[in-house]
Amino acid sequence: MRDRAPVHPERHLGAPLQDQRDRFTVFWILAVLLRHRRMLLIVPAVTLAIALPVLLIKGRTYRADSTFKPQVSEGTTSQLSGLAAQFGFPLPGAALGDPVNYYSEIVTSREVSEQVINSRYRVHTGDAPGDTLVGTYIDLYRIRKRTPQAQMRAALTKLRNQVIVTTNREAGLVYIRTLAKWPELATQMNRRIIDLLDEGNQGRRQSQAAAERRFVEGRLEETRRHLDAAESEAARFLQKNRRYQDSPMLALEYARLQRQVDLRHQIYSTLSLSYEQARIDEVRNTPLLILIDSPEGSGRPYGSLWKDAIIWFLIGCVLAVLGAMASEYLAGRRQADAPDFTEFRREASAVLRGLGLGRRRAGGEG
């Protein structure tokens, strides 16, 4: 019979990795996994068993979505900005910048978040009439801290993970998604954010219009005086020079005076129109947000318990594979360092025996 080829010791699964690196193949990996098959079954099962109660206690999460488009009015603002710049009085805050980025930052700002937290909500948690919760965000989530400041910080941290803002700059749209423990709470939070944006928009517009009105009002009074002075000067010229057409110099002087009157009158007319527009904008309460999708009726479950369970099961599988590879590596290192390991165990046993004898002697002397 033909002799079998000798089995080299480095072909053993437990051989050191430095001897296995030239044959780190798929079959070697499969062999390692089969050798540690119990670990591959136990670790994912334990991971899933630990994760499932946490997922069940945490409960389902619901979402509400809304979409809006900022509406930027530049008529009066641009006219007044150009007019103010001509007189050397630039209006602050006349330019809003990119409205999409502006509102996306405002949604998650601290001021808006605090008002969302301090608002009161009414949430139905069941079908029975008594299954209703009423309170602020802190009350509904039972955030308990030693001080109100600590409560607010904890609530802000939690809320920032529950408000997701995305944008579409090409279309000029802002998307708001709110997450909550109950669908009604997610919807009410989303609506509250939109209302706060609209209220802040109106307040900003009205305060800006009030500043514009005050500026135009002062310029209007000054321009009226300049117009009266120009008209009076032209009238005096006509009283003294009734036949100014016969003199080229007098005709040129009258043309100059008339240009001053026309210019002052044009400025006065422009300021009068701007003043009336600013007065209208100061009391206007029409919204500047075009609501594309309302949050009402958009409450639905966010995520899935089965998907979360599958994710945790896969995490357990990855941990099991890593554990099997680590166990194989340690076995290889132990075989490679067998003499050193034997010496270490002998010395450690001697130390432990010495400590044990010391305890027995102390006990015997007692």
Beta strands, then each sheet from edge to edge (+ up, - down):
strand 1: 61-70
strand 2: 120-124
strand 3: 132-136
strand 4: 163-168
strand 5: 173-180
strand 6: 289-293
strand 7: 300-302
sheet 1: 4+ 5- 1+ 6-
sheet 2: 4+ 5- 1+ 7-
sheet 3: 2+ 3-
end
